[in-house]
Amino acid sequence: MEDALRMVEDGACSAWALPADPTCAGIARRIFRRAAVELALDPMLVDDGVTMVSELAANTLHAHRAAPEAGPELWLYLRGTGPQRELVCKVFDSYPGWLRMPAASQSCPVPVDSICGRGLEVVHEMSAGRWGYHLTRSRLGDWPVRGKAVWFAVPASGARTGAMPTGVPGQRLPARGLPGNAREAMRELEAALTARGFEGLVRADDAAADMAVMSVASGLTVWCRAGAAWLRSPAGNGQRWRYTDLVEVAEQAVEAHEVLAEGAEAALLANATRTGA
């Protein structure tokens, strides 16, 4: 645990590869606890987070057997400001699985007969509903792999940034200053999406208006203007985030793209089925 420095800091997302074996949950617990302690989170929240990340990491063993294209990953980043600030914890695996299934209820969005439904009931209760899941792409490895992330968030209004030692191979993004204008903010978002395997991104900057827009896919654009960034997609305009939260904006852009891609693939399959019939 002491041979490499990792950090959870404003404006960056730290990611670690988790082993696809029974040690996965234990390693995830140690990483989360060390990060939360270094951030000076409330001890009760630290304990709750350790339990929740253990449940999410354990679930990836089932997923990895079904889809071994990429190993599980643990992501941590800070989101929001002031009283709304929180530590977001996401566990990625390459098997969408139950994510494509319809919700069973609002209180427990995963079918009760799901292989990982009971663990998510625990996460739902302990996070007070501050959890979810979505399609996304991996952060580590030679090339981003499609899959899903399950996440929870714990309050971190008084959190400080700090170093976290761990021997688990991972990725650390360098510290940076807050973007000074829309062009700089969009440059960071473009780099973040390129690192996730997106190609053909088209940007337009208007320095005089302090505005920048980037087309990610048909109907999906990211906007930056006057200190705020947000997403426009067929589902509507997303929440506006400050430039301290570009990690979250990029995450939402990846999610929206993967949802659109999933819908397009389903439509093609349905059309092929009809044509074949």
C-alpha positions, 0 to 999 in steps of 0.5 A, a space after each residue: 500500500 505504501 509504494 505509490 502515491 495516488 490522489 483525490 483532488 478537485 478537478 481530477 478523477 483517480 482510477 485504479 484497476 481492481 483484480 478480477 478475483 476474490 481479493 477485489 472487494 478487500 482492495 477496494 475497501 482499503 483504497 476507499 478508506 485511505 482516500 476518505 480518511 485523507 480527505 478528512 471525511 466523517 468517520 461514520 461516512 467512511 465506514 458506510 462508504 467502505 461497506 458500499 464499495 465492498 458490495 460494488 466490487 464484489 458484484 464485479 466478479 459475476 460481471 467479469 465472468 460474463 464479459 472478461 474484456 476488461 477488468 473492474 476499475 474503481 474511480 473516485 472524484 470530488 463533485 460540487 461545492 460548499 454544502 453540496 460537495 461530495 465524494 463520488 465512488 464508481 465501480 466499472 465493469 465491462 458487462 452491462 447485464 442487468 443495466 439493460 433490464 427494466 426497473 423493478 421499483 423506485 426504491 430498488 431499481 434492480 430486479 430482486 432476482 438479479 445476481 447483484 440486486 441484494 448488494 445494491 439494496 444495501 447501497 441504496 439504504 446506506 447512501 440515502 438514495 445517493 447512488 445509481 448506475 449508467 453505461 460508460 467506458 473504462 478509464 484504464 487499459 490500452 483502449 477504452 472498453 464499453 460497460 457500466 459503472 455503479 456509483 454512490 456519493 457521500 457528503 464531503 463538504 469539509 473535505 480536503 485534498 490529499 495523497 493516498 498511498 496504494 500499491 494498486 496500479 492506477 491512473 493519477 491525473 495531474 493537479 491543474 488550475 481552474 480554467 480561466 475561460 470557455 476555450 480552456 474548459 473545452 480544451 480539458 473536456 476534449 482531452 478527457 473525451 479523447 482519452 475515453 476513445 472518442 474520435 471526430 470531435 468538432 469544436 467551435 470557440 467564440 473568445 469574444 463571447 467567452 463561449 465554446 461548443 463541441 459536437 460529440 455525436 449527432 444531437 449530442 453537444 457540450 457547451 461552455 460559457 461564462 464559467 459554466 459547462 453543460 450537456 445538450 442531448 435528445 433527452 434535454 439540457 443537462 445540469 450546469 456545472 462550474 469548471 471545477 466539475 468538468 470531470 462530471 460533465 465529461 462523465 455525463 457526455 460519455 453516458 449520454 453517448 453510450 445510451 444513444 449508441 445502445 438505442 441505435 444498436 437496438 433499432 438496427 437489430 429490430 430492423 434486421 429482425 423484421 427484415 429477416 422475417 
